[in-house]
Amino acid sequence: MPNIKSAEKRVKIIEKKTNENRAVKSRISTFVKKFKLAVSSKEVENADNLYREVVSLLDKAAAENVIHKNSANRKKAHYSKMLDNLKNEAK
C-alpha cells in the first residue's frame, strides 16, 4: 500500500489507464476474430470492411501507445496478406 498521497493518486491513475487499455485491446481482438471468421468463411466484402476497421483500431491504439507501433504494423501486414489471399482465391 502506498504511504504517500501522490503514490495513492498514481495507483488510481494506473488502474484507470489499465482499464482503458484493456478495453481498447479487447475491442481490437473482437474485430480481429470477426475478420478471421469472415476470411475463413470466404466472405470477401465483409472481410474487406472488417479489415478496414481492424486497421483503424490498430492505428489508433498505436498512436495512443496502447500497443507498440511495430506490433501494429506487423499485425496489419499479416491481416492484409490474409485478405489478399482471400481475394486471389475468389478470382
Backbone as XML, in Angstrom:
<?xml version="1.0"?>
<chain id="A" units="angstrom">
  <residue number="1" name="MET">
    <atom name="N" x="0.827" y="-1.185" z="0.000"/>
    <atom name="CA" x="0.000" y="0.000" z="0.000"/>
    <atom name="C" x="0.874" y="1.251" z="0.000"/>
  </residue>
  <residue number="2" name="PRO">
    <atom name="N" x="0.471" y="2.224" z="-0.792"/>
    <atom name="CA" x="1.249" y="3.465" z="-0.819"/>
    <atom name="C" x="1.046" y="4.276" z="0.455"/>
  </residue>
  <residue number="3" name="ASN">
    <atom name="N" x="2.124" y="4.873" z="0.911"/>
    <atom name="CA" x="2.085" y="5.690" z="2.130"/>
    <atom name="C" x="1.990" y="7.176" z="1.830"/>
  </residue>
  <residue number="4" name="ILE">
    <atom name="N" x="2.321" y="7.560" z="0.611"/>
    <atom name="CA" x="2.368" y="8.966" z="0.228"/>
    <atom name="C" x="1.142" y="9.284" z="-0.612"/>
  </residue>
  <residue number="5" name="LYS">
    <atom name="N" x="0.619" y="10.482" z="-0.460"/>
    <atom name="CA" x="-0.604" y="10.876" z="-1.148"/>
    <atom name="C" x="-0.446" y="10.823" z="-2.673"/>
  </residue>
  <residue number="6" name="SER">
    <atom name="N" x="0.695" y="11.257" z="-3.181"/>
    <atom name="CA" x="0.912" y="11.230" z="-4.627"/>
    <atom name="C" x="0.982" y="9.792" z="-5.142"/>
  </residue>
  <residue number="7" name="ALA">
    <atom name="N" x="1.512" y="8.884" z="-4.320"/>
    <atom name="CA" x="1.571" y="7.475" z="-4.710"/>
    <atom name="C" x="0.170" y="6.872" z="-4.756"/>
  </residue>
  <residue number="8" name="GLU">
    <atom name="N" x="-0.697" y="7.284" z="-3.828"/>
    <atom name="CA" x="-2.085" y="6.829" z="-3.843"/>
    <atom name="C" x="-2.784" y="7.279" z="-5.125"/>
  </residue>
  <residue number="9" name="LYS">
    <atom name="N" x="-2.515" y="8.523" z="-5.508"/>
    <atom name="CA" x="-3.114" y="9.053" z="-6.736"/>
    <atom name="C" x="-2.607" y="8.289" z="-7.949"/>
  </residue>
  <residue number="10" name="ARG">
    <atom name="N" x="-1.310" y="7.986" z="-7.973"/>
    <atom name="CA" x="-0.743" y="7.235" z="-9.102"/>
    <atom name="C" x="-1.390" y="5.860" z="-9.226"/>
  </residue>
  <residue number="11" name="VAL">
    <atom name="N" x="-1.681" y="5.219" z="-8.104"/>
    <atom name="CA" x="-2.333" y="3.909" z="-8.127"/>
    <atom name="C" x="-3.700" y="4.023" z="-8.800"/>
  </residue>
  <residue number="12" name="LYS">
    <atom name="N" x="-4.447" y="5.055" z="-8.449"/>
    <atom name="CA" x="-5.769" y="5.253" z="-9.052"/>
    <atom name="C" x="-5.654" y="5.523" z="-10.554"/>
  </residue>
  <residue number="13" name="ILE">
    <atom name="N" x="-4.682" y="6.355" z="-10.937"/>
    <atom name="CA" x="-4.495" y="6.692" z="-12.347"/>
    <atom name="C" x="-4.090" y="5.453" z="-13.143"/>
  </residue>
  <residue number="14" name="ILE">
    <atom name="N" x="-3.185" y="4.656" z="-12.574"/>
    <atom name="CA" x="-2.731" y="3.448" z="-13.256"/>
    <atom name="C" x="-3.882" y="2.471" z="-13.450"/>
  </residue>
  <residue number="15" name="GLU">
    <atom name="N" x="-4.737" y="2.325" z="-12.441"/>
    <atom name="CA" x="-5.899" y="1.436" z="-12.564"/>
    <atom name="C" x="-6.829" y="1.903" z="-13.680"/>
  </residue>
  <residue number="16" name="LYS">
    <atom name="N" x="-7.054" y="3.212" z="-13.737"/>
    <atom name="CA" x="-7.933" y="3.776" z="-14.766"/>
    <atom name="C" x="-7.347" y="3.551" z="-16.160"/>
  </residue>
  <residue number="17" name="LYS">
    <atom name="N" x="-6.059" y="3.845" z="-16.338"/>
    <atom name="CA" x="-5.418" y="3.665" z="-17.648"/>
    <atom name="C" x="-5.370" y="2.190" z="-18.042"/>
  </residue>
  <residue number="18" name="THR">
    <atom name="N" x="-5.148" y="1.315" z="-17.060"/>
    <atom name="CA" x="-5.126" y="-0.115" z="-17.335"/>
    <atom name="C" x="-6.471" y="-0.579" z="-17.867"/>
  </residue>
  <residue number="19" name="ASN">
    <atom name="N" x="-7.546" y="-0.106" z="-17.257"/>
    <atom name="CA" x="-8.887" y="-0.470" z="-17.723"/>
    <atom name="C" x="-9.160" y="0.066" z="-19.123"/>
  </residue>
  <residue number="20" name="GLU">
    <atom name="N" x="-8.721" y="1.293" z="-19.392"/>
    <atom name="CA" x="-8.910" y="1.862" z="-20.724"/>
    <atom name="C" x="-8.141" y="1.069" z="-21.767"/>
  </residue>
  <residue number="21" name="ASN">
    <atom name="N" x="-6.877" y="0.731" z="-21.466"/>
    <atom name="CA" x="-6.057" y="-0.028" z="-22.404"/>
    <atom name="C" x="-6.632" y="-1.422" z="-22.627"/>
  </residue>
  <residue number="22" name="ARG">
    <atom name="N" x="-7.127" y="-2.027" z="-21.560"/>
    <atom name="CA" x="-7.725" y="-3.357" z="-21.677"/>
    <atom name="C" x="-8.948" y="-3.312" z="-22.578"/>
  </residue>
  <residue number="23" name="ALA">
    <atom name="N" x="-9.743" y="-2.247" z="-22.473"/>
    <atom name="CA" x="-10.935" y="-2.107" z="-23.308"/>
    <atom name="C" x="-10.553" y="-1.956" z="-24.783"/>
  </residue>
  <residue number="24" name="VAL">
    <atom name="N" x="-9.511" y="-1.181" z="-25.051"/>
    <atom name="CA" x="-9.058" y="-0.988" z="-26.434"/>
    <atom name="C" x="-8.570" y="-2.309" z="-27.013"/>
  </residue>
  <residue number="25" name="LYS">
    <atom name="N" x="-7.760" y="-3.036" z="-26.250"/>
    <atom name="CA" x="-7.236" y="-4.320" z="-26.718"/>
    <atom name="C" x="-8.354" y="-5.337" z="-26.929"/>
  </residue>
  <residue number="26" name="SER">
    <atom name="N" x="-9.348" y="-5.301" z="-26.060"/>
    <atom name="CA" x="-10.486" y="-6.208" z="-26.188"/>
    <atom name="C" x="-11.271" y="-5.918" z="-27.462"/>
  </residue>
  <residue number="27" name="ARG">
    <atom name="N" x="-11.457" y="-4.652" z="-27.743"/>
    <atom name="CA" x="-12.185" y="-4.276" z="-28.959"/>
    <atom name="C" x="-11.417" y="-4.706" z="-30.209"/>
  </residue>
  <residue number="28" name="ILE">
    <atom name="N" x="-10.098" y="-4.545" z="-30.181"/>
    <atom name="CA" x="-9.270" y="-4.977" z="-31.304"/>
    <atom name="C" x="-9.414" y="-6.485" z="-31.503"/>
  </residue>
  <residue number="29" name="SER">
    <atom name="N" x="-9.304" y="-7.243" z="-30.423"/>
    <atom name="CA" x="-9.365" y="-8.697" z="-30.554"/>
    <atom name="C" x="-10.740" y="-9.151" z="-31.029"/>
  </residue>
  <residue number="30" name="THR">
    <atom name="N" x="-11.793" y="-8.443" z="-30.634"/>
    <atom name="CA" x="-13.140" y="-8.779" z="-31.096"/>
    <atom name="C" x="-13.245" y="-8.606" z="-32.607"/>
  </residue>
  <residue number="31" name="PHE">
    <atom name="N" x="-12.747" y="-7.491" z="-33.119"/>
    <atom name="CA" x="-12.825" y="-7.254" z="-34.551"/>
    <atom name="C" x="-11.894" y="-8.180" z="-35.329"/>
  </residue>
  <residue number="32" name="VAL">
    <atom name="N" x="-10.760" y="-8.537" z="-34.734"/>
    <atom name="CA" x="-9.847" y="-9.479" z="-35.386"/>
    <atom name="C" x="-10.524" y="-10.839" z="-35.519"/>
  </residue>
  <residue number="33" name="LYS">
    <atom name="N" x="-11.223" y="-11.268" z="-34.472"/>
    <atom name="CA" x="-11.945" y="-12.543" z="-34.530"/>
    <atom name="C" x="-13.007" y="-12.514" z="-35.616"/>
  </residue>
  <residue number="34" name="LYS">
    <atom name="N" x="-13.744" y="-11.411" z="-35.707"/>
    <atom name="CA" x="-14.773" y="-11.277" z="-36.742"/>
    <atom name="C" x="-14.134" y="-11.310" z="-38.134"/>
  </residue>
  <residue number="35" name="PHE">
    <atom name="N" x="-12.983" y="-10.619" z="-38.273"/>
    <atom name="CA" x="-12.278" y="-10.594" z="-39.554"/>
    <atom name="C" x="-11.820" y="-11.994" z="-39.949"/>
  </residue>
  <residue number="36" name="LYS">
    <atom name="N" x="-11.203" y="-12.715" z="-39.020"/>
    <atom name="CA" x="-10.717" y="-14.058" z="-39.313"/>
    <atom name="C" x="-11.866" y="-15.002" z="-39.640"/>
  </residue>
  <residue number="37" name="LEU">
    <atom name="N" x="-13.000" y="-14.826" z="-38.982"/>
    <atom name="CA" x="-14.175" y="-15.637" z="-39.279"/>
    <atom name="C" x="-14.678" y="-15.350" z="-40.690"/>
  </residue>
  <residue number="38" name="ALA">
    <atom name="N" x="-14.689" y="-14.087" z="-41.079"/>
    <atom name="CA" x="-15.117" y="-13.721" z="-42.429"/>
    <atom name="C" x="-14.156" y="-14.275" z="-43.468"/>
  </residue>
  <residue number="39" name="VAL">
    <atom name="N" x="-12.862" y="-14.265" z="-43.176"/>
    <atom name="CA" x="-11.871" y="-14.804" z="-44.111"/>
    <atom name="C" x="-12.048" y="-16.314" z="-44.240"/>
  </residue>
  <residue number="40" name="SER">
    <atom name="N" x="-12.231" y="-16.996" z="-43.116"/>
    <atom name="CA" x="-12.362" y="-18.457" z="-43.164"/>
    <atom name="C" x="-13.645" y="-18.890" z="-43.855"/>
  </residue>
  <residue number="41" name="SER">
    <atom name="N" x="-14.709" y="-18.063" z="-43.779"/>
    <atom name="CA" x="-15.962" y="-18.389" z="-44.468"/>
    <atom name="C" x="-16.010" y="-17.780" z="-45.869"/>
  </residue>
  <residue number="42" name="LYS">
    <atom name="N" x="-14.892" y="-17.182" z="-46.295"/>
    <atom name="CA" x="-14.710" y="-16.663" z="-47.660"/>
    <atom name="C" x="-15.722" y="-15.575" z="-48.029"/>
  </residue>
  <residue number="43" name="GLU">
    <atom name="N" x="-16.018" y="-14.693" z="-47.094"/>
    <atom name="CA" x="-16.887" y="-13.545" z="-47.348"/>
    <atom name="C" x="-16.003" y="-12.347" z="-47.664"/>
  </residue>
  <residue number="44" name="VAL">
    <atom name="N" x="-15.757" y="-12.097" z="-48.937"/>
    <atom name="CA" x="-14.777" y="-11.097" z="-49.357"/>
    <atom name="C" x="-15.196" y="-9.687" z="-48.946"/>
  </residue>
  <residue number="45" name="GLU">
    <atom name="N" x="-16.434" y="-9.337" z="-49.224"/>
    <atom name="CA" x="-16.882" y="-7.970" z="-48.950"/>
    <atom name="C" x="-16.893" y="-7.681" z="-47.445"/>
  </residue>
  <residue number="46" name="ASN">
    <atom name="N" x="-17.411" y="-8.627" z="-46.669"/>
    <atom name="CA" x="-17.445" y="-8.454" z="-45.211"/>
    <atom name="C" x="-16.026" y="-8.391" z="-44.642"/>
  </residue>
  <residue number="47" name="ALA">
    <atom name="N" x="-15.147" y="-9.253" z="-45.137"/>
    <atom name="CA" x="-13.759" y="-9.270" z="-44.665"/>
    <atom name="C" x="-13.067" y="-7.948" z="-44.991"/>
  </residue>
  <residue number="48" name="ASP">
    <atom name="N" x="-13.370" y="-7.399" z="-46.160"/>
    <atom name="CA" x="-12.757" y="-6.129" z="-46.567"/>
    <atom name="C" x="-13.179" y="-5.001" z="-45.625"/>
  </residue>
  <residue number="49" name="ASN">
    <atom name="N" x="-14.461" y="-4.950" z="-45.284"/>
    <atom name="CA" x="-14.947" y="-3.918" z="-44.350"/>
    <atom name="C" x="-14.349" y="-4.099" z="-42.960"/>
  </residue>
  <residue number="50" name="LEU">
    <atom name="N" x="-14.285" y="-5.343" z="-42.507"/>
    <atom name="CA" x="-13.721" y="-5.604" z="-41.187"/>
    <atom name="C" x="-12.228" y="-5.318" z="-41.162"/>
  </residue>
  <residue number="51" name="TYR">
    <atom name="N" x="-11.536" y="-5.564" z="-42.271"/>
    <atom name="CA" x="-10.100" y="-5.268" z="-42.344"/>
    <atom name="C" x="-9.859" y="-3.773" z="-42.135"/>
  </residue>
  <residue number="52" name="ARG">
    <atom name="N" x="-10.669" y="-2.951" z="-42.780"/>
    <atom name="CA" x="-10.529" y="-1.503" z="-42.614"/>
    <atom name="C" x="-10.734" y="-1.091" z="-41.158"/>
  </residue>
  <residue number="53" name="GLU">
    <atom name="N" x="-11.716" y="-1.701" z="-40.509"/>
    <atom name="CA" x="-11.991" y="-1.387" z="-39.106"/>
    <atom name="C" x="-10.828" y="-1.821" z="-38.206"/>
  </residue>
  <residue number="54" name="VAL">
    <atom name="N" x="-10.293" y="-3.021" z="-38.468"/>
    <atom name="CA" x="-9.176" y="-3.532" z="-37.671"/>
    <atom name="C" x="-7.959" y="-2.625" z="-37.832"/>
  </residue>
  <residue number="55" name="VAL">
    <atom name="N" x="-7.660" y="-2.230" z="-39.058"/>
    <atom name="CA" x="-6.508" y="-1.357" z="-39.313"/>
    <atom name="C" x="-6.687" y="-0.024" z="-38.597"/>
  </residue>
  <residue number="56" name="SER">
    <atom name="N" x="-7.884" y="0.512" z="-38.638"/>
    <atom name="CA" x="-8.161" y="1.771" z="-37.963"/>
    <atom name="C" x="-7.944" y="1.647" z="-36.457"/>
  </residue>
  <residue number="57" name="LEU">
    <atom name="N" x="-8.450" y="0.568" z="-35.883"/>
    <atom name="CA" x="-8.294" y="0.361" z="-34.440"/>
    <atom name="C" x="-6.828" y="0.166" z="-34.070"/>
  </residue>
  <residue number="58" name="LEU">
    <atom name="N" x="-6.087" y="-0.579" z="-34.887"/>
    <atom name="CA" x="-4.665" y="-0.794" z="-34.614"/>
    <atom name="C" x="-3.892" y="0.520" z="-34.690"/>
  </residue>
  <residue number="59" name="ASP">
    <atom name="N" x="-4.200" y="1.338" z="-35.699"/>
    <atom name="CA" x="-3.515" y="2.630" z="-35.823"/>
    <atom name="C" x="-3.802" y="3.537" z="-34.627"/>
  </residue>
  <residue number="60" name="LYS">
    <atom name="N" x="-5.056" y="3.569" z="-34.204"/>
    <atom name="CA" x="-5.415" y="4.398" z="-33.052"/>
    <atom name="C" x="-4.730" y="3.902" z="-31.786"/>
  </residue>
  <residue number="61" name="ALA">
    <atom name="N" x="-4.686" y="2.585" z="-31.607"/>
    <atom name="CA" x="-4.044" y="2.018" z="-30.420"/>
    <atom name="C" x="-2.547" y="2.304" z="-30.423"/>
  </residue>
  <residue number="62" name="ALA">
    <atom name="N" x="-1.931" y="2.238" z="-31.592"/>
    <atom name="CA" x="-0.500" y="2.530" z="-31.689"/>
    <atom name="C" x="-0.237" y="4.007" z="-31.430"/>
  </residue>
  <residue number="63" name="ALA">
    <atom name="N" x="-1.125" y="4.870" z="-31.900"/>
    <atom name="CA" x="-0.956" y="6.303" z="-31.684"/>
    <atom name="C" x="-1.077" y="6.655" z="-30.200"/>
  </residue>
  <residue number="64" name="GLU">
    <atom name="N" x="-1.905" y="5.913" z="-29.477"/>
    <atom name="CA" x="-2.097" y="6.172" z="-28.042"/>
    <atom name="C" x="-1.137" y="5.358" z="-27.178"/>
  </residue>
  <residue number="65" name="ASN">
    <atom name="N" x="-0.200" y="4.664" z="-27.804"/>
    <atom name="CA" x="0.785" y="3.824" z="-27.112"/>
    <atom name="C" x="0.154" y="2.707" z="-26.293"/>
  </residue>
  <residue number="66" name="VAL">
    <atom name="N" x="-1.000" y="2.228" z="-26.738"/>
    <atom name="CA" x="-1.599" y="1.058" z="-26.107"/>
    <atom name="C" x="-0.833" y="-0.183" z="-26.552"/>
  </residue>
  <residue number="67" name="ILE">
    <atom name="N" x="-0.502" y="-0.222" z="-27.840"/>
    <atom name="CA" x="0.369" y="-1.270" z="-28.380"/>
    <atom name="C" x="1.514" y="-0.582" z="-29.115"/>
  </residue>
  <residue number="68" name="HIS">
    <atom name="N" x="2.595" y="-1.303" z="-29.309"/>
    <atom name="CA" x="3.761" y="-0.727" z="-29.982"/>
    <atom name="C" x="3.455" y="-0.562" z="-31.467"/>
  </residue>
  <residue number="69" name="LYS">
    <atom name="N" x="3.993" y="0.488" z="-32.077"/>
    <atom name="CA" x="3.703" y="0.777" z="-33.486"/>
    <atom name="C" x="4.200" y="-0.336" z="-34.400"/>
  </residue>
  <residue number="70" name="ASN">
    <atom name="N" x="5.331" y="-0.959" z="-34.060"/>
    <atom name="CA" x="5.831" y="-2.057" z="-34.897"/>
    <atom name="C" x="4.919" y="-3.271" z="-34.802"/>
  </residue>
  <residue number="71" name="SER">
    <atom name="N" x="4.380" y="-3.500" z="-33.639"/>
    <atom name="CA" x="3.433" y="-4.599" z="-33.460"/>
    <atom name="C" x="2.177" y="-4.347" z="-34.289"/>
  </residue>
  <residue number="72" name="ALA">
    <atom name="N" x="1.696" y="-3.130" z="-34.283"/>
    <atom name="CA" x="0.515" y="-2.778" z="-35.077"/>
    <atom name="C" x="0.798" y="-2.963" z="-36.562"/>
  </residue>
  <residue number="73" name="ASN">
    <atom name="N" x="1.967" y="-2.513" z="-37.023"/>
    <atom name="CA" x="2.314" y="-2.648" z="-38.436"/>
    <atom name="C" x="2.465" y="-4.110" z="-38.837"/>
  </residue>
  <residue number="74" name="ARG">
    <atom name="N" x="3.047" y="-4.919" z="-37.958"/>
    <atom name="CA" x="3.212" y="-6.339" z="-38.237"/>
    <atom name="C" x="1.849" y="-7.028" z="-38.359"/>
  </residue>
  <residue number="75" name="LYS">
    <atom name="N" x="0.937" y="-6.697" z="-37.459"/>
    <atom name="CA" x="-0.398" y="-7.282" z="-37.497"/>
    <atom name="C" x="-1.162" y="-6.830" z="-38.733"/>
  </residue>
  <residue number="76" name="LYS">
    <atom name="N" x="-1.025" y="-5.551" z="-39.092"/>
    <atom name="CA" x="-1.702" y="-5.049" z="-40.293"/>
    <atom name="C" x="-1.193" y="-5.775" z="-41.535"/>
  </residue>
  <residue number="77" name="ALA">
    <atom name="N" x="0.109" y="-6.006" z="-41.612"/>
    <atom name="CA" x="0.677" y="-6.713" z="-42.760"/>
    <atom name="C" x="0.153" y="-8.146" z="-42.814"/>
  </residue>
  <residue number="78" name="HIS">
    <atom name="N" x="0.057" y="-8.787" z="-41.674"/>
    <atom name="CA" x="-0.433" y="-10.164" z="-41.621"/>
    <atom name="C" x="-1.885" y="-10.240" z="-42.090"/>
  </residue>
  <residue number="79" name="TYR">
    <atom name="N" x="-2.724" y="-9.327" z="-41.593"/>
    <atom name="CA" x="-4.136" y="-9.339" z="-41.974"/>
    <atom name="C" x="-4.314" y="-8.927" z="-43.432"/>
  </residue>
  <residue number="80" name="SER">
    <atom name="N" x="-3.455" y="-8.041" z="-43.920"/>
    <atom name="CA" x="-3.505" y="-7.647" z="-45.323"/>
    <atom name="C" x="-3.201" y="-8.837" z="-46.218"/>
  </residue>
  <residue number="81" name="LYS">
    <atom name="N" x="-2.220" y="-9.606" z="-45.823"/>
    <atom name="CA" x="-1.858" y="-10.793" z="-46.600"/>
    <atom name="C" x="-3.012" y="-11.799" z="-46.604"/>
  </residue>
  <residue number="82" name="MET">
    <atom name="N" x="-3.680" y="-11.957" z="-45.464"/>
    <atom name="CA" x="-4.832" y="-12.854" z="-45.394"/>
    <atom name="C" x="-5.929" y="-12.394" z="-46.350"/>
  </residue>
  <residue number="83" name="LEU">
    <atom name="N" x="-6.177" y="-11.093" z="-46.375"/>
    <atom name="CA" x="-7.218" y="-10.543" z="-47.238"/>
    <atom name="C" x="-6.837" y="-10.692" z="-48.711"/>
  </residue>
  <residue number="84" name="ASP">
    <atom name="N" x="-5.582" y="-10.441" z="-49.051"/>
    <atom name="CA" x="-5.127" y="-10.588" z="-50.432"/>
    <atom name="C" x="-5.255" y="-12.032" z="-50.905"/>
  </residue>
  <residue number="85" name="ASN">
    <atom name="N" x="-4.895" y="-12.976" z="-50.050"/>
    <atom name="CA" x="-5.044" y="-14.392" z="-50.400"/>
    <atom name="C" x="-6.492" y="-14.752" z="-50.636"/>
  </residue>
  <residue number="86" name="LEU">
    <atom name="N" x="-7.389" y="-14.203" z="-49.817"/>
    <atom name="CA" x="-8.817" y="-14.453" z="-49.984"/>
    <atom name="C" x="-9.307" y="-13.881" z="-51.304"/>
  </residue>
  <residue number="87" name="LYS">
    <atom name="N" x="-8.872" y="-12.670" z="-51.632"/>
    <atom name="CA" x="-9.303" y="-12.051" z="-52.887"/>
    <atom name="C" x="-8.770" y="-12.819" z="-54.090"/>
  </residue>
  <residue number="88" name="ASN">
    <atom name="N" x="-7.536" y="-13.319" z="-54.003"/>
    <atom name="CA" x="-6.968" y="-14.096" z="-55.115"/>
    <atom name="C" x="-7.683" y="-15.432" z="-55.285"/>
  </residue>
  <residue number="89" name="GLU">
    <atom name="N" x="-8.117" y="-16.049" z="-54.196"/>
    <atom name="CA" x="-8.857" y="-17.298" z="-54.283"/>
    <atom name="C" x="-10.225" y="-17.072" z="-54.905"/>
  </residue>
  <residue number="90" name="ALA">
    <atom name="N" x="-10.820" y="-15.905" z="-54.655"/>
    <atom name="CA" x="-12.149" y="-15.608" z="-55.146"/>
    <atom name="C" x="-12.173" y="-15.366" z="-56.654"/>
  </residue>
  <residue number="91" name="LYS">
    <atom name="N" x="-11.010" y="-15.028" z="-57.208"/>
    <atom name="CA" x="-10.963" y="-14.734" z="-58.649"/>
    <atom name="C" x="-11.098" y="-15.982" z="-59.484"/>
  </residue>
</chain>
